[in-house]
């Protein structure tokens, strides 16, 4: 991503110096008086914070952009360096991915501003007929920015899907747990009915529960039928109890990323499937949750750092390989609104898309792209879905922030990218996505 930012700036005639992992002395030497801005594009938020503080200390007030995911660290840097623009690639690209999933005819669905958690706008830009690239940077027409609310039908479909997901198994462990619990309840119910022949209803229920719980069994009448049933029930209960205990242990050891009841159940329909719960995927899922749209994530790494945040946010996450039919089936992808392949590896995203389309031809697919040419090569052969160039959006946003004021948004257009000015009054055509620079970084 840093290489594409460097390329975008260079193509605009801005002289750039691309550093890999400089030490403090190298940063001091690089910040000559003619340097007007610094962009820090790292995967490590703590290192990004440190570099940002060093730059501000050496050149107070310099134009500064820092790519950072963690919101807590971001707030600390913004408080210490007011002139700094701090955003993550996820924050820049997620609005476009949300729009592609639920409202494909607009370019972006995003919050009205940073302080408005409940007010959203849809953004459309007029398509330009010009095929020129970055040389065509004259201001264009005003963007079409309209207030937007999640349609009730989407909310209702998601609520219905979540309701249908209550007490529904999502894997072998949950199936075992539910089967054991249902079997135990069934035996208690039958045993209670049998006990009604010689006791009151309450007493019969109490005696049946004690028997199932292996607490000293009450005396039974000498009826052969009752004794045969009691023997059979004792044997069956042992099996159901073992199944229930095994299901509980599996649920506790699995990290409890999905529940059998509550808001973290797997929706059965009317939801969005997000494959890959990294920075972009997690932010996507949180955005859908804020919009009132049901969502389920799929992540193959059981130790992924975003899983804890997803659990705290009430987002169900299935631990599996999203490119397999079984994982998509567990996520009920065939009845979803859209399937978003948001992993960091583009070839894996292609595999997810192909698997989803094989199980449900015509499904709405959104792919994250930007790190290599794999998706461009594949989409040149067949239409695989809506492709969102996360790195390209980020590179254009950063470059525009370095040259002019921070834009309100950067969105895809017919001929590349459009930048929407901070005052939302005009768009600027930025041209196609930049290639990676040849700085050797």
C-alpha positions in Angstrom: 0.0 0.0 0.0 2.9 2.3 0.8 4.3 1.7 -2.7 1.0 2.6 -4.3 0.8 5.8 -2.3 4.4 6.6 -3.4 3.4 6.0 -7.1 0.2 8.1 -6.8 2.2 11.0 -5.5 5.0 10.6 -8.0 2.6 10.5 -11.0 1.2 13.8 -9.8 4.6 15.4 -10.0 5.3 15.3 -6.3 8.8 14.4 -5.5 8.8 11.6 -2.9 11.2 9.8 -0.7 10.1 6.3 0.2 11.6 4.8 3.4 11.2 1.2 4.5 11.8 1.0 8.3 13.9 4.1 9.1 15.5 4.8 12.5 15.2 8.1 14.3 18.4 9.5 12.7 17.3 8.6 9.2 13.9 10.3 9.8 15.7 13.4 11.0 17.9 13.5 7.9 14.9 12.9 5.6 12.9 15.8 7.0 14.6 18.6 5.1 13.0 22.0 5.0 11.5 21.4 1.6 9.5 18.4 2.8 5.8 19.5 3.0 4.1 16.2 4.1 4.7 12.8 5.6 2.5 9.6 5.1 3.1 6.8 7.5 1.7 3.5 6.1 2.5 0.5 8.4 0.7 -2.6 9.6 1.8 -2.1 13.2 -0.2 0.6 15.0 2.3 1.1 17.8 5.1 1.7 15.3 2.9 4.1 13.3 2.2 6.0 16.5 5.8 6.2 17.4 6.8 7.5 13.9 4.0 10.0 14.0 5.1 11.4 17.3 8.8 11.6 16.0 7.8 13.4 12.9 5.6 15.9 14.8 8.5 16.5 17.3 11.0 17.1 14.5 8.6 19.2 12.3 5.7 20.6 14.3 2.6 21.3 12.2 3.8 19.4 9.1 1.1 17.8 7.0 0.8 14.3 8.3 -1.2 11.1 7.4 -1.0 8.0 9.5 -2.7 4.7 8.6 -3.9 3.2 11.8 -6.6 0.6 12.7 -6.9 0.7 16.5 -9.3 3.4 17.5 -7.9 3.8 21.0 -4.4 4.5 19.7 -5.8 6.7 17.0 -7.6 8.9 19.5 -4.3 9.3 21.4 -2.4 10.4 18.3 -5.2 12.8 17.2 -5.1 14.3 20.7 -1.4 14.8 20.6 -1.1 15.8 17.0 -4.1 17.9 15.9 -2.8 18.5 12.4 -2.7 14.7 11.7 -5.1 12.8 9.6 -5.5 9.3 11.1 -7.5 6.7 9.3 -7.2 3.0 8.5 -7.6 1.5 5.0 -10.6 -0.2 6.4 -12.3 3.1 7.3 -11.5 4.4 3.8 -12.7 1.4 1.8 -15.5 -0.1 3.9 -18.2 2.4 2.8 -17.7 1.3 -0.8 -17.9 -2.4 0.2 -21.1 -1.8 2.1 -22.7 -0.1 -0.8 -21.6 -2.9 -3.2 -23.2 -5.5 -0.9 -26.6 -3.9 -0.3 -27.0 -0.9 -2.7 -24.8 -1.5 -5.8 -26.1 1.5 -7.8 -24.4 4.0 -5.4 -20.7 4.4 -4.8 -20.6 4.6 -1.1 -22.7 4.3 2.1 -21.0 6.0 5.0 -21.6 8.0 8.2 -22.5 11.6 7.6 -19.4 12.6 9.7 -17.2 11.2 12.3 -19.5 12.3 15.2 -22.7 10.9 13.6 -23.1 7.2 14.5 -26.8 7.1 13.5 -26.9 9.3 10.4 -25.9 7.8 7.1 -25.6 9.1 3.6 -25.4 7.4 0.2 -22.9 8.9 -2.3 -23.2 8.8 -6.1 -20.9 10.6 -8.5 -21.6 11.5 -12.1 -19.7 9.2 -14.5 -17.2 11.1 -16.5 -16.8 10.5 -20.2 -13.1 11.3 -20.2 -10.6 8.5 -20.4 -7.7 10.6 -19.2 -6.1 9.8 -16.0 -4.5 11.9 -13.3 -3.9 14.9 -15.5 -7.7 15.6 -15.5 -7.9 17.0 -12.0 -10.2 19.9 -12.6 -13.2 20.1 -10.2 -16.3 18.4 -11.6 -20.0 18.4 -10.7 -21.3 18.3 -7.2 -21.6 14.7 -5.8 -25.1 13.4 -5.1 -25.1 12.9 -1.3 -28.4 11.9 0.0 -29.6 11.0 3.6 -30.0 7.3 3.9 -31.6 4.8 6.2 -31.5 1.1 6.2 -34.6 -0.1 4.5 -37.1 -1.8 6.9 -37.2 -4.9 4.7 -33.5 -5.5 5.2 -33.8 -5.1 9.0 -36.8 -7.3 9.1 -35.2 -10.0 6.9 -32.2 -10.0 9.2 -34.3 -10.1 12.4 -36.3 -13.0 11.0 -33.0 -14.8 10.0 -31.6 -14.3 13.6 -34.9 -15.5 15.1 -34.8 -18.6 12.9 -31.2 -19.2 14.0 -32.1 -19.6 17.7 -31.5 -23.2 18.9 -30.2 -24.2 15.5 -27.0 -26.2 15.3 -24.1 -24.7 13.3 -21.5 -27.5 13.5 -21.1 -31.1 14.8 -20.4 -30.0 18.4 -23.6 -27.9 18.6 -25.6 -30.7 17.0 -24.3 -33.1 19.7 -25.1 -30.6 22.5 -28.7 -29.9 21.3 -29.3 -33.6 20.7 -28.2 -34.4 24.2 -30.2 -31.6 25.8 -33.4 -32.5 23.7 -33.0 -36.2 24.6 -32.7 -35.5 28.3 -35.8 -33.2 28.3 -37.7 -35.9 26.3 -36.9 -38.6 28.8 -37.9 -36.4 31.7 -41.2 -35.7 29.9 -42.0 -39.3 29.2 -40.9 -40.4 32.7 -43.2 -37.8 34.2 -46.1 -39.1 32.2 -45.3 -42.7 33.4 -45.1 -41.4 37.0 -48.6 -39.9 36.8 -50.0 -43.4 37.3 -48.9 -43.5 40.9 -48.2 -39.9 41.9 -49.3 -36.3 41.4 -48.0 -34.3 38.4 -45.5 -32.2 40.5 -44.3 -35.3 42.3 -43.9 -37.2 39.1 -41.9 -34.4 37.5 -39.7 -34.2 40.6 -39.1 -38.0 40.6 -38.3 -38.0 36.9 -35.8 -35.2 37.2 -34.1 -36.9 40.1 -33.8 -40.1 38.2 -32.3 -38.4 35.1 -29.9 -36.5 37.3 -28.8 -39.9 38.8 -30.0 -38.8 42.3 -31.3 -41.7 44.4 -34.3 -43.1 42.4 -37.6 -43.2 44.1 -39.3 -46.6 44.7 -41.2 -47.8 41.7 -44.3 -50.0 41.6 -43.9 -53.6 40.7 -45.5 -53.1 37.3 -43.4 -54.9 34.6 -44.0 -52.1 32.1 -42.8 -49.4 34.5 -39.7 -51.4 35.4 -38.9 -52.1 31.8 -39.3 -48.4 30.9 -37.2 -47.3 33.9 -34.3 -49.7 32.8 -34.5 -48.5 29.2 -34.6 -44.9 30.2 -31.6 -45.2 32.5 -29.5 -46.6 29.7 -30.7 -44.0 27.2 -30.1 -41.2 29.6 -26.5 -42.2 30.0 -26.0 -41.7 26.3 -27.8 -38.4 26.2 -25.9 -37.1 29.2 -22.6 -38.0 27.6 -23.6 -36.2 24.4 -24.7 -33.1 26.3 -21.5 -33.0 28.3 -19.4 -33.5 25.2 -21.3 -30.6 23.5 -20.8 -28.3 26.4 -17.0 -29.0 26.6 -16.7 -28.5 22.8 -18.6 -25.2 23.1 -16.4 -23.9 25.9 -13.1 -24.9 24.2 -14.1 -23.6 20.8 -13.9 -19.9 22.0 -17.7 -19.5 21.9 -17.6 -17.3 18.8 -21.1 -18.5 17.9 -23.9 -19.2 20.3 -27.1 -21.3 20.2 -29.3 -18.5 21.6 -29.0 -14.7 21.6 -27.6 -12.2 19.1 -24.5 -14.2 18.2 -26.4 -17.1 16.5 -25.8 -17.8 12.8 -28.7 -16.1 10.9 -30.6 -18.4 8.6 -31.4 -15.8 6.0 -31.4 -12.1 5.2 -27.8 -11.5 6.3 -24.4 -10.7 4.9 -21.5 -13.2 5.0 -18.1 -11.7 5.5 -15.2 -14.1 4.8 -12.0 -13.0 6.5 -12.2 -11.2 9.9 -9.0 -9.2 9.6 -9.0 -5.4 9.9 -11.2 -4.8 6.8 -13.6 -7.8 7.5 -14.0 -6.9 11.2 -14.8 -3.2 10.3 -17.2 -4.4 7.7 -19.1 -6.6 10.1 -19.3 -3.8 12.7 -20.6 -1.4 10.1 -23.4 -3.9 9.0 -24.2 -4.4 12.7 -24.5 -0.6 13.1 -26.8 -0.4 10.1 -29.1 -3.0 11.6 -28.2 -5.7 9.0 -27.6 -9.2 10.2 -24.0 -10.5 9.6 -21.9 -13.6 10.1 -18.2 -13.8 9.8 -16.0 -16.7 8.7 -12.3 -16.8 9.8 -10.0 -19.8 9.4 -7.4 -18.7 12.1 -8.8 -19.5 15.5 -6.2 -17.2 17.0 -7.0 -14.2 14.8 -6.7 -11.0 16.9 -10.0 -9.6 15.7 -12.1 -12.5 17.1 -12.2 -11.0 20.6 -13.4 -7.7 19.2 -16.0 -9.5 17.1 -17.3 -11.4 20.1 -17.5 -8.2 22.2 -19.4 -6.6 19.2 -22.0 -9.4 19.1 -20.8 -10.7 15.7 -21.0 -14.5 15.2 -17.8 -15.9 13.6 -17.5 -19.4 12.3 -14.0 -20.8 12.5 -13.5 -22.5 9.1 -12.0 -22.1 5.6 -14.5 -19.9 3.7 -13.5 -21.4 0.4 -15.1 -24.7 1.3 -18.7 -25.5 0.6 -19.2 -26.8 4.1 -18.2 -23.5 5.7 -20.5 -21.5 3.4 -23.3 -23.9 4.1 -22.8 -23.5 7.9 -23.0 -19.7 7.3 -26.2 -20.2 5.3 -24.6 -18.3 2.4 -27.2 -19.6 -0.1 -29.9 -17.5 1.7 -27.7 -14.4 2.3 -28.0 -10.9 0.9 -24.4 -10.9 -0.2 -21.1 -12.7 0.3 -18.0 -10.5 0.8 -14.5 -12.0 0.4 -12.6 -9.6 2.6 -9.4 -11.6 3.3 -5.9 -10.1 2.8 -5.0 -12.8 0.2 -6.6 -12.1 -3.1 -6.3 -15.6 -4.5 -8.2 -16.9 -1.4 -10.8 -14.3 -2.1 -11.2 -15.6 -5.6 -11.5 -19.2 -4.2 -14.3 -18.0 -1.9 -16.1 -16.3 -4.7 -15.9 -19.3 -7.0 -17.1 -21.6 -4.3 -20.0 -19.3 -3.4 -21.1 -19.0 -7.1 -20.9 -22.8 -7.6 -23.3 -23.2 -4.7 -25.5 -20.3 -5.6 -25.3 -19.1 -9.2 -26.0 -15.4 -9.4 -25.1 -14.6 -5.8 -24.0 -11.1 -5.1 -20.3 -11.2 -4.5 -18.0 -8.5 -3.3 -14.2 -9.0 -3.4 -11.5 -7.1 -1.7 -8.6 -6.4 -4.1 -5.5 -4.2 -4.2 -2.4 -6.2 -3.4 -1.7 -8.0 -6.7 -3.1 -8.6 -10.2 -4.8 -11.9 -9.4 -8.3 -10.5 -9.3 -7.8 -8.3 -12.4 -6.6 -11.4 -14.3 -9.5 -13.4 -13.2 -12.2 -10.9 -13.8 -10.9 -10.4 -17.3 -12.1 -14.0 -18.0 -15.5 -13.9 -16.3 -17.6 -11.6 -14.1 -16.8 -12.8 -10.6 -18.4 -10.0 -8.6 -17.9 -6.4 -7.5 -14.2 -5.7 -7.0 -13.2 -3.1 -4.4 -9.6 -2.0 -4.7 -8.9 -1.3 -1.0 -5.3 -0.4 -1.6 -6.2 1.8 -4.6 -8.8 3.7 -2.6 -6.4 4.2 0.3 -3.5 5.3 -2.0 -5.7 7.9 -3.7 -7.1 9.1 -0.4 -3.6 9.5 1.1 -2.2 11.2 -2.0 -5.1 13.7 -2.1 -4.6 14.4 1.6 -0.9 15.1 1.0 -1.6 17.5 -2.0 -4.8 19.2 -0.9 -7.2 19.2 2.1 -8.3 15.8 3.4 -11.2 14.7 1.1 -14.6 13.8 2.4 -14.4 10.5 0.5 -12.7 8.7 -2.4 -15.0 6.5 -4.4 -14.8 4.2 -7.5 -16.1 5.7 -10.8 -16.4 4.5 -14.4 -12.8 5.6 -15.2 -11.0 5.0 -12.0 -11.5 7.1 -8.8 -13.3 10.3 -7.8 -12.4 12.5 -4.8 -15.1 14.3 -3.0 -14.0 17.6 -1.5 -14.2 18.2 2.2 -17.0 20.7 1.7 -19.0 18.1 -0.3 -19.5 20.6 -3.1 -17.5 19.1 -5.9 -15.7 16.0 -7.2 -12.3 15.6 -8.7 -11.4 12.9 -11.2 -8.3 11.1 -10.1 -7.9 8.6 -12.8 -7.1 4.9 -12.6 -5.5 3.2 -9.7 -1.7 3.7 -9.4 0.7 0.8 -9.9 3.2 0.0 -7.2 6.3 2.2 -7.3 9.7 0.8 -8.1 11.5 2.1 -5.1 12.5 -1.4 -4.0 10.7 -1.2 -0.7 
